Amino acid sequence: MNGMQRSSPASFPRAGFTLIELLAVILIVSILVATLTPVVADAIRSAEVNGCAGNMRQINNGLLIYRTKYGGLPPHSGVRFFADLIARGAIENTKANAEKLTCTGIDKASLAIGTLPWEEWWKDLDLVNGSYSAYAGRDMKNHPIRQLTASGNEPLISDDNDPGMNHHTTTNVLYADGTVQTFELEDLKSKGTLTADETVLKVGPDSPVPDLTKLTLD
């Protein structure tokens, strides 16, 4: 045994985490979730606002086609104003086109169209009413408009904000020149258009915004 060295016990890699390490990981994950969740929610809301604005621009393109085909704008008010684009064949009755006639920020199951196949949503104009879409259309009865203009002063379509905000704090509005403008709750409150405790911007004849009084839900 002389001259021989005693070998040290074999060392093995440690398996798993200690309790302190596990708690540290949980803490880090919790901080990341708390930090990123509002960011993700804001990104989703922003995407819905942009998607809705895109829908409205496509509706405006449909109105241009309608005017070319029929020599004027749809004579109906509210949802029927833009539903007529599909009902009269100005634009093709496809799923993509059908979905563009309502807001991206709204669950379609909450609307009357939620119980119907998409190809039936806008096919029969006699069945269409304010419960079919989350958009309000031009009130052609009380505020007729004969042609699309380049002035941008005439609103055609907006979020209906009924029973609540389509986009939490933003309201999209399509104007006759094809632009989409937004109204922000906080801006309207700072200008005194809305009171500090109001959470919804009304659309229709009772709206505090003059442009939006030219639109109707039905």
C-alpha positions in Angstrom: 0.0 0.0 0.0 3.1 2.2 0.4 3.4 4.8 -2.4 -0.2 4.5 -3.3 -2.5 7.5 -3.0 -6.0 7.1 -1.8 -8.4 8.1 -4.5 -11.0 10.7 -3.7 -14.7 9.7 -3.9 -16.1 10.2 -7.4 -18.0 13.4 -7.8 -21.4 13.5 -9.6 -23.1 16.5 -11.2 -25.9 17.9 -9.0 -29.4 17.1 -10.3 -32.3 19.6 -10.1 -32.6 23.0 -8.4 -32.4 24.0 -4.9 -35.5 25.6 -3.3 -33.8 29.0 -3.4 -33.0 28.7 -7.1 -36.5 27.5 -7.9 -38.0 30.5 -6.0 -35.6 32.8 -7.9 -36.8 31.5 -11.3 -40.4 31.8 -10.3 -39.8 35.4 -9.2 -38.1 36.3 -12.5 -40.9 34.7 -14.5 -43.5 36.6 -12.5 -41.7 39.9 -13.0 -41.5 39.2 -16.8 -45.2 38.3 -17.0 -46.2 41.4 -15.0 -44.0 43.6 -17.2 -44.9 42.1 -20.6 -48.6 41.5 -20.2 -49.7 45.2 -20.5 -47.3 45.6 -23.5 -48.9 42.6 -25.2 -52.4 43.8 -24.4 -51.6 47.3 -25.9 -50.1 45.7 -29.0 -53.3 43.6 -29.5 -55.5 46.7 -29.1 -53.3 48.7 -31.5 -53.5 45.9 -34.1 -57.3 45.8 -33.8 -57.5 49.6 -34.3 -55.3 49.3 -37.4 -57.2 46.3 -38.7 -60.5 48.2 -38.3 -59.1 51.2 -40.1 -58.0 48.9 -42.9 -61.6 47.5 -43.1 -62.9 51.0 -43.5 -60.5 51.8 -46.3 -61.7 48.7 -48.1 -65.3 49.7 -47.5 -64.5 53.0 -49.1 -63.1 51.2 -52.2 -66.3 49.3 -52.3 -68.3 52.6 -52.2 -66.2 53.9 -55.2 -67.1 50.7 -57.1 -70.7 51.0 -56.1 -70.8 54.6 -57.4 -69.3 53.6 -60.7 -71.8 50.7 -61.1 -75.0 52.5 -59.9 -74.2 56.2 -60.4 -74.4 57.1 -56.7 -74.1 56.0 -53.1 -76.3 53.4 -51.4 -79.6 55.1 -50.4 -79.9 53.2 -47.1 -78.9 54.3 -43.6 -76.9 52.6 -40.9 -75.6 49.1 -41.4 -77.6 48.8 -44.6 -75.6 51.7 -46.1 -72.5 49.6 -46.4 -74.2 46.1 -46.4 -75.6 47.1 -49.8 -72.1 46.8 -51.2 -72.5 43.0 -51.0 -76.3 42.8 -51.3 -76.1 44.5 -54.8 -72.9 42.9 -55.9 -70.6 45.9 -55.9 -68.1 43.7 -54.1 -68.0 39.9 -54.2 -69.7 38.1 -51.4 -66.6 36.3 -50.0 -65.7 35.5 -46.4 -62.9 38.1 -46.5 -65.2 40.8 -47.8 -68.1 39.8 -45.5 -65.8 40.1 -42.4 -64.6 43.6 -43.5 -68.1 45.0 -42.8 -67.7 44.8 -39.1 -65.0 45.8 -36.5 -62.0 43.6 -35.8 -62.2 44.5 -32.1 -65.6 42.9 -31.6 -66.4 39.2 -31.1 -68.6 38.4 -34.0 -70.5 35.9 -31.8 -71.9 38.8 -30.0 -73.6 40.1 -33.2 -76.6 38.8 -35.0 -74.4 37.5 -37.8 -72.7 35.2 -35.3 -75.5 32.6 -35.7 -75.4 32.7 -39.6 -72.9 31.4 -42.1 -70.8 34.2 -43.5 -72.3 34.0 -47.0 -75.7 34.9 -45.5 -74.6 37.9 -43.5 -75.3 40.6 -46.1 -77.0 38.7 -48.9 -80.6 39.8 -47.9 -80.7 43.5 -47.1 -84.2 43.2 -45.7 -82.9 41.2 -42.8 -79.9 43.5 -42.0 -80.2 45.8 -39.0 -78.0 47.5 -36.4 -77.4 44.2 -34.6 -75.5 42.8 -37.6 -72.4 44.9 -37.4 -70.2 46.8 -34.9 -70.1 49.7 -37.4 -72.5 52.7 -37.7 -73.3 53.9 -41.2 -74.3 57.2 -42.8 -77.7 58.5 -41.8 -78.9 58.9 -45.4 -82.4 59.8 -44.4 -81.5 62.8 -42.2 -78.0 63.6 -43.6 -78.1 62.5 -47.3 -74.9 62.7 -49.3 -75.0 62.5 -53.1 -71.4 61.8 -53.9 -68.0 61.0 -52.5 -66.0 64.2 -52.1 -62.4 65.0 -51.6 -63.0 67.5 -48.8 -62.9 64.9 -46.0 -65.7 66.8 -44.1 -68.4 64.1 -44.5 -68.3 61.0 -42.2 -69.5 57.8 -43.8 -68.9 55.0 -41.3 -67.5 54.7 -37.7 -67.2 52.2 -34.8 -70.6 52.0 -33.2 -69.3 52.0 -29.6 -72.5 50.2 -28.5 -72.7 49.0 -25.8 -69.1 49.9 -25.2 -66.0 51.1 -27.0 -65.0 48.9 -29.9 -61.3 49.8 -29.2 -61.3 50.7 -25.5 -60.4 54.4 -26.0 -60.3 54.9 -29.7 -63.1 55.5 -32.3 -62.3 55.1 -36.0 -64.2 57.2 -38.5 -64.2 56.9 -42.3 -64.6 60.1 -44.2 -65.7 60.7 -47.8 -62.2 61.4 -49.0 -61.2 57.9 -48.0 -59.2 58.9 -44.9 -59.8 57.3 -41.5 -59.5 59.6 -38.6 -59.5 58.7 -34.9 -61.2 60.2 -31.8 -59.5 59.5 -28.5 -61.4 59.6 -25.3 -58.7 61.5 -23.3 -58.4 64.1 -26.0 -62.1 64.7 -26.0 -62.1 65.0 -22.2 -59.2 67.5 -22.3 -61.2 69.6 -24.7 -64.3 69.4 -22.6 -66.3 67.5 -25.2 -66.7 64.6 -22.7 -66.8 64.8 -18.9 -64.1 63.2 -16.9 -66.2 60.2 -15.9 -67.5 59.4 -19.3 -66.1 56.1 -20.7 -68.0 55.9 -24.1 -68.1 58.2 -27.1 -71.7 58.0 -28.3 -72.4 57.7 -32.1 -75.6 58.9 -33.6 -77.9 61.9 -33.2 -77.0 62.3 -29.5 -73.2 62.3 -30.0 -71.3 65.2 -28.5 -69.1 65.1 -31.7 -71.0 66.9 -34.5 -69.5 64.6 -37.2 -70.8 61.5 -35.4 -74.4 62.8 -35.4 -74.5 62.2 -39.1 -74.2 58.4 -38.5 -76.7 55.9 -37.2 -76.7 52.3 -35.9 -80.0 51.3 -37.7 
